Amino acid sequence: MIPYGKQEITQDDIAAVVETLRSDFLTQGPQVPLFEKTVATYCGARHALAVNSATSALHIACLALGLGPEDWLWTSPITFVASANCGLYCGAQVDFVDIDPRTYNLCPVALERKLEQAQKIGRLPKVVVPVHLCGQPCDMKAIHRLSQRYGFCLIEDASHAIGGRYQNEPIGDGRYSDITIFSFHPVKIITTAEGGMALTNDAGLAAHMNLLRSHGITRDPSLMTQEADGPWYYQQIDLGFNYRMTDLQAALGVSQMKRLDAYVDRRHQLARRYDTLLAELPVVTPWQHPDGYSGLHLYVIRLCLEGIRKTHRQVFEELRAQGIGVNLHYIPVHTQPYYQKMGFKEGDFPEAERYYTEAISLPMFPTMTEEQQDEVVRALSEILV
């Protein structure tokens, strides 16, 4: 089986983790702040907070921005459920904005229309979470302009996008958002096995997220509400969580960061080759906006079903049967049973639903060989033509 995604673990990665295993620190030691500094410097952000998953990062980002009951969070329906669930964790209500038919990202035009309607009924969002699907950045300049007009906060869900750029600047620099989130899951661009990170240029937000990721506990006397009893003293001043990243994970992340640009370059090489090899097949290959340089976590094609004598499901299953580990990113969140109980239904977001009926994620990862890629294209050609 050729997987749709796969991590690369080198001898240098193993050595970095083993060195940490032999050190005095396994959980909270020097590697976590080193990893945070490495990512922040790469992205041009002032602050970076490493946590145990991108989901945790989304959660504490929402809390730091003050999202709570009676508030609304809006995001894209084409994303992993965490982009929406983070709002529910805070007691907020969730809604969606349909996608752009070319980039598959949250559509700024649809967002503006929805904001105009929401303003009339007094139901504007407090937080909007644009998702950089497949690694391609959203039109953040346009979305940021709307945030200034309508007064909402922005969290970039860049789980797919580390190493990418927007308007020639690194994704994560925070020019057009309050907080940016990265994921380091094994199939992502770099990995810490599990892990995530929140980046911000706001010192207050960084301090709040730092508190929330570690039980809401502080040893900083300036934050305490009463005098310390002794050098052992700490105080819980907020309701936080155990969302910390370990030194073992961070050591792996520091090592992987050394190859980030090479990984993204290789993904672009494979994507260009796919574009050429698939040009004559009844599929739509990914369109890349000239304002962005995608991290290319995923290579998603859309089937031109009117020219194929098979269903979407048949094509998917036949590829799997030939050892091609395709996947589908993602099932529209609003069609999930949990969200349908809230009143969402099919037909609410037609572009997202149309995408779902046609999309297939083809295998792509840095160690993929041209022979493996040829096998993917051969199988797809045999099935479609």
Secondary structure as GFF3:
##gff-version 3
##sequence-region A 1 385
A	DSSP	alpha_helix	11	21	.	.	.	ID=ss1
A	DSSP	alpha_helix	31	43	.	.	.	ID=ss2
A	DSSP	beta_strand	47	51	.	.	.	ID=ss3
A	DSSP	alpha_helix	54	64	.	.	.	ID=ss4
A	DSSP	beta_strand	72	75	.	.	.	ID=ss5
A	DSSP	alpha_helix	82	89	.	.	.	ID=ss6
A	DSSP	beta_strand	93	96	.	.	.	ID=ss7
A	DSSP	alpha_helix	108	120	.	.	.	ID=ss8
A	DSSP	beta_strand	127	129	.	.	.	ID=ss9
A	DSSP	three_ten_helix	133	135	.	.	.	ID=ss10
A	DSSP	alpha_helix	140	150	.	.	.	ID=ss11
A	DSSP	beta_strand	153	157	.	.	.	ID=ss12
A	DSSP	beta_strand	165	166	.	.	.	ID=ss13
A	DSSP	beta_strand	169	170	.	.	.	ID=ss14
A	DSSP	beta_strand	179	183	.	.	.	ID=ss15
A	DSSP	beta_strand	196	200	.	.	.	ID=ss16
A	DSSP	alpha_helix	203	212	.	.	.	ID=ss17
A	DSSP	beta_strand	217	218	.	.	.	ID=ss18
A	DSSP	three_ten_helix	221	223	.	.	.	ID=ss19
A	DSSP	beta_strand	235	236	.	.	.	ID=ss20
A	DSSP	alpha_helix	247	257	.	.	.	ID=ss21
A	DSSP	alpha_helix	260	277	.	.	.	ID=ss22
A	DSSP	beta_strand	283	284	.	.	.	ID=ss23
A	DSSP	beta_strand	292	293	.	.	.	ID=ss24
A	DSSP	beta_strand	299	303	.	.	.	ID=ss25
A	DSSP	three_ten_helix	305	307	.	.	.	ID=ss26
A	DSSP	alpha_helix	312	321	.	.	.	ID=ss27
A	DSSP	three_ten_helix	333	335	.	.	.	ID=ss28
A	DSSP	alpha_helix	337	340	.	.	.	ID=ss29
A	DSSP	alpha_helix	350	356	.	.	.	ID=ss30
A	DSSP	beta_strand	359	362	.	.	.	ID=ss31
A	DSSP	alpha_helix	370	384	.	.	.	ID=ss32
###
